[in-house]
Amino acid sequence: MRLIVAALLLAAATATFAEPIKLIIPTAPGGGTDGFFRVLAKEATTFIKDPIVVVNVPGAGGTIGVAQMVHSPPDGQTLAAVWLGPVTVSPHTMKVQYSPNDYIPVIQLTSAPYVFCVHPDFPATEGKSFIEELRKNPEKYTYGNDGAGGPGQLAAERIFRAVKVKARDIPFKGAGETLTAFLGKHIDIYVGSVPPVLQHAQAGRAKCVLLSSADNIASLPSATGLRDLGIPDEETILRRAVLAPKGTPPAKIAELEAGFEKA
């Protein structure tokens, strides 16, 4: 009888103290990627048996957090919530501690453009006048982005080179830090994901004038798509996904994918 009771208590303890899944977000808190994955983690707990703990590991364009994930045990308990930068851009622009063979995808979740926003007193209201202002004042204006060599910086430089204008880039650890610097008027232009800046645009604290996508989006009707500038092929799209270390069991990947998909 005592053995049965002990076994039941052990089973109850095991169920109560299930090992949490560590979801590494390799950027600073407050940005669009951070906010998106925090909501996802909260919703996914309904469909995934283990609790999910979000851990921000910013730095080096997101590569520090991804490296931490790939060097974790491949048991499905450590994941990385990423955008395209750390896995498609940074390996070609800096030395990283991983390769595409070190991780496997769990699920791809969203795709959206970067947005360029300026202060209310900036002498432009949409993309064409924004570009003309930069053309008249080469390297006068500063723009914040998600890190040197990151997709935000590359998106901006790709557009600027196509239309032959120049601005000075100021790298940060994510859209949250970029937004803070922008609202504090330490930089002239916000380049980042849409969600962090949207409420400020709606409140008149920012004018969003340009997108990195070919076409406009409904949430920011004043922001010009690249098709209207005659350069639709220069678009850069922000994509997000969840990754796991190579060697994670297929059954675990399937379980996680199903849970995130339902969320």
Contacts in CASP RR format, 6 or more apart in sequence:
PFRMAT RR
TARGET T0000
AUTHOR 0000-0000-0000
METHOD contacts of the structure
MODEL  1
MRLIVAALLLAAATATFAEPIKLIIPTAPGGGTDGFFRVLAKEATTFIKD
PIVVVNVPGAGGTIGVAQMVHSPPDGQTLAAVWLGPVTVSPHTMKVQYSP
NDYIPVIQLTSAPYVFCVHPDFPATEGKSFIEELRKNPEKYTYGNDGAGG
PGQLAAERIFRAVKVKARDIPFKGAGETLTAFLGKHIDIYVGSVPPVLQH
AQAGRAKCVLLSSADNIASLPSATGLRDLGIPDEETILRRAVLAPKGTPP
AKIAELEAGFEKA
18 49 0 8 1.000
18 50 0 8 1.000
18 51 0 8 1.000
19 50 0 8 1.000
19 77 0 8 1.000
20 50 0 8 1.000
20 51 0 8 1.000
20 52 0 8 1.000
20 53 0 8 1.000
20 77 0 8 1.000
21 48 0 8 1.000
21 50 0 8 1.000
21 51 0 8 1.000
21 52 0 8 1.000
21 53 0 8 1.000
21 76 0 8 1.000
21 77 0 8 1.000
21 78 0 8 1.000
21 79 0 8 1.000
21 256 0 8 1.000
22 53 0 8 1.000
22 55 0 8 1.000
22 72 0 8 1.000
22 77 0 8 1.000
22 78 0 8 1.000
22 79 0 8 1.000
23 37 0 8 1.000
23 41 0 8 1.000
23 52 0 8 1.000
23 53 0 8 1.000
23 54 0 8 1.000
23 55 0 8 1.000
23 79 0 8 1.000
23 80 0 8 1.000
23 81 0 8 1.000
23 242 0 8 1.000
24 55 0 8 1.000
24 56 0 8 1.000
24 57 0 8 1.000
24 65 0 8 1.000
24 66 0 8 1.000
24 68 0 8 1.000
24 69 0 8 1.000
24 78 0 8 1.000
24 79 0 8 1.000
24 80 0 8 1.000
24 81 0 8 1.000
25 33 0 8 1.000
25 34 0 8 1.000
25 37 0 8 1.000
25 38 0 8 1.000
25 54 0 8 1.000
25 55 0 8 1.000
25 56 0 8 1.000
25 57 0 8 1.000
25 80 0 8 1.000
25 81 0 8 1.000
26 56 0 8 1.000
26 57 0 8 1.000
26 58 0 8 1.000
26 59 0 8 1.000
26 61 0 8 1.000
26 62 0 8 1.000
26 63 0 8 1.000
26 64 0 8 1.000
26 65 0 8 1.000
26 66 0 8 1.000
26 80 0 8 1.000
26 81 0 8 1.000
26 82 0 8 1.000
26 86 0 8 1.000
27 33 0 8 1.000
27 34 0 8 1.000
27 56 0 8 1.000
27 58 0 8 1.000
27 59 0 8 1.000
27 61 0 8 1.000
27 62 0 8 1.000
27 83 0 8 1.000
27 146 0 8 1.000
27 173 0 8 1.000
27 174 0 8 1.000
27 175 0 8 1.000
28 34 0 8 1.000
28 56 0 8 1.000
28 58 0 8 1.000
28 172 0 8 1.000
28 173 0 8 1.000
28 174 0 8 1.000
28 176 0 8 1.000
28 177 0 8 1.000
29 56 0 8 1.000
29 176 0 8 1.000
30 175 0 8 1.000
30 176 0 8 1.000
30 179 0 8 1.000
30 196 0 8 1.000
31 174 0 8 1.000
31 175 0 8 1.000
31 176 0 8 1.000
31 179 0 8 1.000
31 193 0 8 1.000
31 195 0 8 1.000
31 196 0 8 1.000
32 175 0 8 1.000
32 176 0 8 1.000
32 193 0 8 1.000
32 194 0 8 1.000
32 195 0 8 1.000
32 196 0 8 1.000
33 81 0 8 1.000
33 82 0 8 1.000
33 83 0 8 1.000
33 174 0 8 1.000
33 175 0 8 1.000
33 193 0 8 1.000
33 240 0 8 1.000
34 56 0 8 1.000
34 176 0 8 1.000
35 195 0 8 1.000
36 109 0 8 1.000
36 110 0 8 1.000
36 195 0 8 1.000
36 240 0 8 1.000
37 54 0 8 1.000
37 81 0 8 1.000
37 240 0 8 1.000
38 54 0 8 1.000
40 81 0 8 1.000
40 109 0 8 1.000
40 260 0 8 1.000
40 263 0 8 1.000
41 52 0 8 1.000
41 54 0 8 1.000
41 81 0 8 1.000
42 52 0 8 1.000
43 263 0 8 1.000
44 52 0 8 1.000
44 259 0 8 1.000
44 260 0 8 1.000
44 262 0 8 1.000
44 263 0 8 1.000
45 51 0 8 1.000
45 52 0 8 1.000
46 262 0 8 1.000
46 263 0 8 1.000
47 258 0 8 1.000
47 259 0 8 1.000
47 260 0 8 1.000
47 262 0 8 1.000
47 263 0 8 1.000
48 255 0 8 1.000
48 256 0 8 1.000
48 259 0 8 1.000
48 260 0 8 1.000
49 255 0 8 1.000
50 77 0 8 1.000
57 64 0 8 1.000
57 65 0 8 1.000
57 68 0 8 1.000
58 64 0 8 1.000
58 65 0 8 1.000
58 173 0 8 1.000
58 174 0 8 1.000
59 65 0 8 1.000
59 173 0 8 1.000
60 90 0 8 1.000
60 94 0 8 1.000
60 96 0 8 1.000
61 85 0 8 1.000
61 86 0 8 1.000
61 90 0 8 1.000
61 146 0 8 1.000
61 147 0 8 1.000
61 148 0 8 1.000
61 149 0 8 1.000
61 150 0 8 1.000
61 173 0 8 1.000
62 82 0 8 1.000
62 85 0 8 1.000
62 86 0 8 1.000
62 90 0 8 1.000
63 86 0 8 1.000
63 90 0 8 1.000
63 94 0 8 1.000
63 96 0 8 1.000
63 97 0 8 1.000
63 98 0 8 1.000
65 80 0 8 1.000
65 86 0 8 1.000
66 80 0 8 1.000
66 82 0 8 1.000
66 86 0 8 1.000
66 87 0 8 1.000
66 96 0 8 1.000
66 98 0 8 1.000
66 103 0 8 1.000
66 243 0 8 1.000
67 96 0 8 1.000
67 97 0 8 1.000
67 98 0 8 1.000
68 78 0 8 1.000
68 80 0 8 1.000
69 78 0 8 1.000
69 79 0 8 1.000
69 80 0 8 1.000
69 103 0 8 1.000
69 243 0 8 1.000
69 244 0 8 1.000
69 245 0 8 1.000
70 80 0 8 1.000
70 97 0 8 1.000
70 98 0 8 1.000
70 102 0 8 1.000
70 103 0 8 1.000
70 245 0 8 1.000
70 246 0 8 1.000
71 97 0 8 1.000
71 98 0 8 1.000
71 245 0 8 1.000
72 78 0 8 1.000
72 245 0 8 1.000
73 245 0 8 1.000
74 244 0 8 1.000
74 245 0 8 1.000
74 246 0 8 1.000
74 247 0 8 1.000
74 248 0 8 1.000
74 249 0 8 1.000
75 248 0 8 1.000
75 249 0 8 1.000
75 252 0 8 1.000
76 244 0 8 1.000
76 245 0 8 1.000
76 248 0 8 1.000
76 249 0 8 1.000
76 252 0 8 1.000
76 253 0 8 1.000
76 256 0 8 1.000
78 244 0 8 1.000
78 245 0 8 1.000
79 106 0 8 1.000
79 242 0 8 1.000
79 243 0 8 1.000
79 244 0 8 1.000
79 256 0 8 1.000
80 103 0 8 1.000
80 242 0 8 1.000
80 243 0 8 1.000
80 244 0 8 1.000
81 240 0 8 1.000
81 241 0 8 1.000
81 242 0 8 1.000
82 240 0 8 1.000
82 241 0 8 1.000
82 242 0 8 1.000
82 243 0 8 1.000
83 151 0 8 1.000
83 238 0 8 1.000
83 239 0 8 1.000
83 240 0 8 1.000
84 151 0 8 1.000
84 238 0 8 1.000
84 239 0 8 1.000
84 240 0 8 1.000
85 150 0 8 1.000
85 151 0 8 1.000
86 96 0 8 1.000
87 100 0 8 1.000
87 103 0 8 1.000
87 243 0 8 1.000
88 151 0 8 1.000
89 149 0 8 1.000
89 150 0 8 1.000
89 151 0 8 1.000
89 154 0 8 1.000
90 96 0 8 1.000
90 149 0 8 1.000
90 150 0 8 1.000
91 98 0 8 1.000
91 99 0 8 1.000
91 100 0 8 1.000
93 148 0 8 1.000
93 149 0 8 1.000
93 150 0 8 1.000
94 149 0 8 1.000
101 246 0 8 1.000
102 245 0 8 1.000
102 246 0 8 1.000
103 243 0 8 1.000
103 244 0 8 1.000
103 245 0 8 1.000
103 246 0 8 1.000
104 243 0 8 1.000
104 244 0 8 1.000
104 245 0 8 1.000
104 246 0 8 1.000
104 247 0 8 1.000
104 248 0 8 1.000
104 253 0 8 1.000
105 241 0 8 1.000
105 242 0 8 1.000
105 243 0 8 1.000
105 244 0 8 1.000
106 241 0 8 1.000
106 242 0 8 1.000
106 243 0 8 1.000
106 244 0 8 1.000
106 253 0 8 1.000
106 256 0 8 1.000
106 257 0 8 1.000
106 260 0 8 1.000
107 241 0 8 1.000
107 242 0 8 1.000
107 256 0 8 1.000
107 257 0 8 1.000
107 260 0 8 1.000
107 261 0 8 1.000
108 239 0 8 1.000
108 240 0 8 1.000
108 241 0 8 1.000
109 240 0 8 1.000
109 241 0 8 1.000
109 242 0 8 1.000
109 260 0 8 1.000
110 238 0 8 1.000
110 239 0 8 1.000
110 240 0 8 1.000
111 237 0 8 1.000
111 238 0 8 1.000
111 239 0 8 1.000
111 240 0 8 1.000
112 193 0 8 1.000
112 194 0 8 1.000
112 213 0 8 1.000
112 217 0 8 1.000
112 237 0 8 1.000
112 238 0 8 1.000
113 194 0 8 1.000
113 211 0 8 1.000
113 212 0 8 1.000
113 213 0 8 1.000
113 217 0 8 1.000
113 235 0 8 1.000
113 236 0 8 1.000
113 237 0 8 1.000
113 238 0 8 1.000
114 151 0 8 1.000
114 152 0 8 1.000
114 155 0 8 1.000
114 156 0 8 1.000
114 191 0 8 1.000
114 192 0 8 1.000
114 193 0 8 1.000
114 211 0 8 1.000
114 212 0 8 1.000
114 236 0 8 1.000
114 238 0 8 1.000
115 190 0 8 1.000
115 191 0 8 1.000
115 192 0 8 1.000
115 193 0 8 1.000
115 194 0 8 1.000
115 197 0 8 1.000
115 208 0 8 1.000
115 210 0 8 1.000
115 211 0 8 1.000
115 212 0 8 1.000
115 220 0 8 1.000
115 223 0 8 1.000
116 127 0 8 1.000
116 130 0 8 1.000
116 143 0 8 1.000
116 156 0 8 1.000
116 189 0 8 1.000
116 190 0 8 1.000
116 191 0 8 1.000
116 208 0 8 1.000
116 209 0 8 1.000
116 210 0 8 1.000
116 211 0 8 1.000
116 212 0 8 1.000
116 223 0 8 1.000
117 182 0 8 1.000
117 189 0 8 1.000
117 190 0 8 1.000
117 197 0 8 1.000
117 200 0 8 1.000
117 201 0 8 1.000
117 206 0 8 1.000
117 207 0 8 1.000
117 208 0 8 1.000
117 209 0 8 1.000
118 124 0 8 1.000
118 130 0 8 1.000
118 188 0 8 1.000
118 189 0 8 1.000
118 190 0 8 1.000
118 206 0 8 1.000
118 207 0 8 1.000
118 209 0 8 1.000
119 182 0 8 1.000
119 185 0 8 1.000
119 188 0 8 1.000
119 206 0 8 1.000
119 207 0 8 1.000
120 204 0 8 1.000
120 205 0 8 1.000
120 206 0 8 1.000
120 207 0 8 1.000
122 130 0 8 1.000
122 133 0 8 1.000
122 188 0 8 1.000
122 207 0 8 1.000
123 129 0 8 1.000
123 133 0 8 1.000
124 130 0 8 1.000
124 132 0 8 1.000
124 133 0 8 1.000
124 207 0 8 1.000
124 209 0 8 1.000
125 207 0 8 1.000
125 209 0 8 1.000
125 222 0 8 1.000
126 209 0 8 1.000
126 210 0 8 1.000
126 222 0 8 1.000
126 223 0 8 1.000
126 224 0 8 1.000
127 209 0 8 1.000
127 210 0 8 1.000
127 223 0 8 1.000
127 224 0 8 1.000
127 225 0 8 1.000
127 228 0 8 1.000
127 229 0 8 1.000
128 224 0 8 1.000
128 228 0 8 1.000
128 229 0 8 1.000
129 209 0 8 1.000
130 209 0 8 1.000
130 210 0 8 1.000
130 224 0 8 1.000
131 163 0 8 1.000
131 165 0 8 1.000
131 210 0 8 1.000
131 229 0 8 1.000
133 141 0 8 1.000
134 140 0 8 1.000
134 141 0 8 1.000
134 160 0 8 1.000
134 165 0 8 1.000
134 166 0 8 1.000
134 167 0 8 1.000
135 163 0 8 1.000
135 164 0 8 1.000
135 165 0 8 1.000
138 165 0 8 1.000
138 166 0 8 1.000
139 166 0 8 1.000
139 167 0 8 1.000
139 168 0 8 1.000
140 167 0 8 1.000
141 167 0 8 1.000
141 168 0 8 1.000
141 188 0 8 1.000
141 189 0 8 1.000
142 167 0 8 1.000
142 168 0 8 1.000
142 169 0 8 1.000
142 170 0 8 1.000
142 187 0 8 1.000
142 188 0 8 1.000
142 189 0 8 1.000
143 156 0 8 1.000
143 167 0 8 1.000
143 168 0 8 1.000
143 169 0 8 1.000
143 170 0 8 1.000
143 187 0 8 1.000
143 188 0 8 1.000
143 189 0 8 1.000
143 190 0 8 1.000
143 191 0 8 1.000
144 169 0 8 1.000
144 170 0 8 1.000
144 171 0 8 1.000
144 172 0 8 1.000
144 178 0 8 1.000
144 181 0 8 1.000
144 182 0 8 1.000
144 187 0 8 1.000
144 189 0 8 1.000
144 190 0 8 1.000
144 191 0 8 1.000
145 152 0 8 1.000
145 153 0 8 1.000
145 156 0 8 1.000
145 169 0 8 1.000
145 170 0 8 1.000
145 171 0 8 1.000
145 172 0 8 1.000
145 178 0 8 1.000
145 191 0 8 1.000
145 192 0 8 1.000
146 152 0 8 1.000
146 153 0 8 1.000
146 171 0 8 1.000
146 172 0 8 1.000
146 173 0 8 1.000
146 174 0 8 1.000
146 175 0 8 1.000
146 178 0 8 1.000
146 191 0 8 1.000
146 192 0 8 1.000
147 153 0 8 1.000
147 171 0 8 1.000
147 172 0 8 1.000
147 173 0 8 1.000
147 174 0 8 1.000
148 169 0 8 1.000
148 171 0 8 1.000
149 171 0 8 1.000
151 236 0 8 1.000
151 238 0 8 1.000
152 191 0 8 1.000
152 192 0 8 1.000
152 212 0 8 1.000
152 236 0 8 1.000
152 238 0 8 1.000
153 169 0 8 1.000
153 171 0 8 1.000
153 191 0 8 1.000
154 236 0 8 1.000
155 191 0 8 1.000
155 212 0 8 1.000
155 236 0 8 1.000
156 167 0 8 1.000
156 169 0 8 1.000
156 191 0 8 1.000
156 212 0 8 1.000
157 169 0 8 1.000
158 234 0 8 1.000
158 236 0 8 1.000
159 210 0 8 1.000
159 212 0 8 1.000
159 226 0 8 1.000
159 229 0 8 1.000
159 231 0 8 1.000
159 234 0 8 1.000
160 166 0 8 1.000
160 167 0 8 1.000
162 231 0 8 1.000
162 234 0 8 1.000
163 229 0 8 1.000
163 231 0 8 1.000
167 188 0 8 1.000
167 189 0 8 1.000
170 181 0 8 1.000
170 186 0 8 1.000
170 187 0 8 1.000
172 178 0 8 1.000
172 181 0 8 1.000
175 192 0 8 1.000
175 193 0 8 1.000
175 196 0 8 1.000
175 197 0 8 1.000
176 196 0 8 1.000
178 187 0 8 1.000
178 190 0 8 1.000
178 191 0 8 1.000
178 192 0 8 1.000
179 190 0 8 1.000
179 196 0 8 1.000
179 197 0 8 1.000
179 200 0 8 1.000
181 187 0 8 1.000
182 189 0 8 1.000
182 190 0 8 1.000
182 197 0 8 1.000
182 206 0 8 1.000
183 200 0 8 1.000
183 205 0 8 1.000
183 206 0 8 1.000
190 197 0 8 1.000
190 206 0 8 1.000
193 238 0 8 1.000
194 217 0 8 1.000
194 219 0 8 1.000
194 220 0 8 1.000
197 206 0 8 1.000
197 208 0 8 1.000
198 219 0 8 1.000
198 220 0 8 1.000
200 206 0 8 1.000
201 207 0 8 1.000
201 208 0 8 1.000
201 220 0 8 1.000
207 222 0 8 1.000
208 220 0 8 1.000
208 222 0 8 1.000
208 223 0 8 1.000
209 222 0 8 1.000
209 223 0 8 1.000
209 224 0 8 1.000
210 223 0 8 1.000
210 224 0 8 1.000
210 225 0 8 1.000
211 217 0 8 1.000
211 220 0 8 1.000
211 223 0 8 1.000
211 224 0 8 1.000
211 225 0 8 1.000
211 226 0 8 1.000
212 226 0 8 1.000
212 235 0 8 1.000
212 236 0 8 1.000
212 237 0 8 1.000
212 238 0 8 1.000
213 225 0 8 1.000
213 226 0 8 1.000
213 235 0 8 1.000
213 236 0 8 1.000
213 237 0 8 1.000
214 225 0 8 1.000
214 226 0 8 1.000
214 227 0 8 1.000
214 232 0 8 1.000
214 233 0 8 1.000
214 235 0 8 1.000
215 225 0 8 1.000
215 227 0 8 1.000
215 232 0 8 1.000
216 223 0 8 1.000
216 224 0 8 1.000
216 225 0 8 1.000
216 228 0 8 1.000
217 223 0 8 1.000
226 232 0 8 1.000
226 234 0 8 1.000
226 235 0 8 1.000
242 256 0 8 1.000
242 260 0 8 1.000
244 252 0 8 1.000
244 253 0 8 1.000
244 256 0 8 1.000
END
